Amino acid sequence: MKNVVFVMNNIGDGGAERVGVTVAKYMAAQGYHVSIARMFSAYNDYSVTGIQKIITLPNSSNKYLKHFKRLLAFQKFCREDHTDVVIVMGVGDMMIHYFKKLHPKVRLILSERNDPGSQYSVDRVLGKRVNRFLALAERVVFQTEDAKNYFDRSVQERGVIIPNPIRNDLPEPFSGVRRKEIVNFCRLNKQKNLPLLFQAFEKLREDYPDYTLRIYGRGELKKELTELMKTRHLEGAVFLEDFAKDIHQKIRDAAMFVSSSDFEGISNSMLEAMAIGLPVVCTDCPAGGARMMIEHERNGLLVPVGDAGALYRGMKYMIEHPAHAKRMSEEAVGIRQRLAEDMICQQWVNLL
């Protein structure tokens, strides 16, 4: 039996965390001794059935003291747990860097969960540091080839492509008359470019005033987006809701799912919307996850990043061509087989 520890920010409120918990639970069901070390305890949205132990690493306002305290606590836990493998749902940080230096026999698997070009091109010092972190790992999991190819050859040689799994417990696709509501569920941060979605939806309302936009999520831009909604006089037409554990039941009969992100790894919300049969309009954003999964006009619509007009036209097309929208949504459901949870999680097990 291998003792595996997953390291993640928290147990909820994020795609990386959702994937981490899904893979951790699968490994536990396969007989592995699995624990989770989290950085924060703010959210506990995801079921952790089968996980042996969950610890929250210490924090500090002093970043150097924070890394030191976390390193000591993590080392102590791994010694007591007899840890064989550490899997980080992210590229790691100084704590993981020094842990690997001090414990070279513990296998380290890191995972890039976003678009590295968008994150590190503007901060080349950080990019070089991340390359050094990743080069310490035995394996590095990427979601797309574009993400893997961003890094140095030493990192690429350790790289493996594993897309996100589709959950087994999603509701069946809806087949009746859809509500006149456009939905998204995501973190409320800059990356998602929700102001662009507001702008495109405002234009759509000129043609279809009976449609609404409902966004589910948490994040640092909640207050700013609420103010923007008021500034654009979209009260009563745009609704910002909290994260919902039963989100898929809430949205399965919506008119469509629309993602306006500037960049993503592979968007879990996009995949899950496709899997429950929603018509999907999505920006063709780096690192290429959307175009890996969506074949334009066959199982969804791709539009250029940052183009409010194109996003508006994509939504309008779905409304004005309901038969084609239905065919695309029926094709999109095939993502369930392509990314079946057991098949994708087994790829993670194979890394052990």
Rosetta blueprint (number, residue, H / E / L):
1 M L
2 K L
3 N E
4 V E
5 V E
6 F E
7 V E
8 M E
9 N L
10 N L
11 I E
12 G L
13 D L
14 G L
15 G H
16 A H
17 E H
18 R H
19 V H
20 G H
21 V H
22 T H
23 V H
24 A H
25 K H
26 Y H
27 M H
28 A H
29 A H
30 Q L
31 G L
32 Y L
33 H E
34 V E
35 S E
36 I E
37 A E
38 R E
39 M L
40 F L
41 S L
42 A L
43 Y L
44 N E
45 D L
46 Y L
47 S L
48 V L
49 T L
50 G L
51 I L
52 Q L
53 K E
54 I E
55 I E
56 T E
57 L L
58 P L
59 N L
60 S L
61 S L
62 N L
63 K H
64 Y H
65 L H
66 K H
67 H H
68 F H
69 K H
70 R H
71 L H
72 L H
73 A H
74 F H
75 Q H
76 K H
77 F H
78 C H
79 R H
80 E H
81 D H
82 H L
83 T L
84 D L
85 V E
86 V E
87 I E
88 V E
89 M L
90 G L
91 V L
92 G L
93 D L
94 M H
95 M H
96 I H
97 H H
98 Y H
99 F H
100 K H
101 K H
102 L H
103 H L
104 P L
105 K L
106 V L
107 R E
108 L E
109 I E
110 L E
111 S E
112 E L
113 R L
114 N L
115 D L
116 P H
117 G H
118 S H
119 Q H
120 Y H
121 S L
122 V L
123 D L
124 R H
125 V H
126 L H
127 G H
128 K H
129 R H
130 V H
131 N H
132 R H
133 F H
134 L H
135 A H
136 L L
137 A L
138 E L
139 R E
140 V E
141 V E
142 F E
143 Q L
144 T L
145 E H
146 D H
147 A H
148 K H
149 N H
150 Y L
151 F L
152 D L
153 R H
154 S H
155 V H
156 Q H
157 E L
158 R L
159 G E
160 V E
161 I E
162 I L
163 P L
164 N L
165 P L
166 I E
167 R L
168 N L
169 D L
170 L L
171 P L
172 E L
173 P L
174 F L
175 S L
176 G L
177 V L
178 R L
179 R L
180 K L
181 E E
182 I E
183 V E
184 N E
185 F E
186 C L
187 R L
188 L L
189 N L
190 K H
191 Q H
192 K H
193 N L
194 L H
195 P H
196 L H
197 L H
198 F H
199 Q H
200 A H
201 F H
202 E H
203 K H
204 L H
205 R H
206 E H
207 D H
208 Y L
209 P L
210 D L
211 Y L
212 T E
213 L E
214 R E
215 I E
216 Y E
217 G L
218 R L
219 G L
220 E L
221 L L
222 K H
223 K H
224 E H
225 L H
226 T H
227 E H
228 L H
229 M H
230 K H
231 T H
232 R L
233 H L
234 L L
235 E E
236 G L
237 A L
238 V E
239 F E
240 L E
241 E E
242 D L
243 F L
244 A L
245 K L
246 D L
247 I H
248 H H
249 Q H
250 K H
251 I H
252 R L
253 D L
254 A L
255 A L
256 M E
257 F E
258 V E
259 S E
260 S L
261 S L
262 D L
263 F L
264 E L
265 G L
266 I L
267 S L
268 N H
269 S H
270 M H
271 L H
272 E H
273 A H
274 M H
275 A H
276 I L
277 G L
278 L L
279 P L
280 V E
281 V E
282 C E
283 T E
284 D L
285 C L
286 P L
287 A L
288 G L
289 G H
290 A H
291 R H
292 M H
293 M H
294 I L
295 E L
296 H E
297 E L
298 R L
299 N L
300 G E
301 L E
302 L E
303 V E
304 P L
305 V L
306 G L
307 D L
308 A H
309 G H
310 A H
311 L H
312 Y H
313 R H
314 G H
315 M H
316 K H
317 Y H
318 M H
319 I H
320 E H
321 H L
322 P H
323 A H
324 H H
325 A H
326 K H
327 R H
328 M H
329 S H
330 E H
331 E H
332 A H
333 V L
334 G L
335 I H
336 R H
337 Q H
338 R H
339 L L
340 A E
341 E H
342 D H
343 M H
344 I H
345 C H
346 Q H
347 Q H
348 W H
349 V H
350 N H
351 L H
352 L L
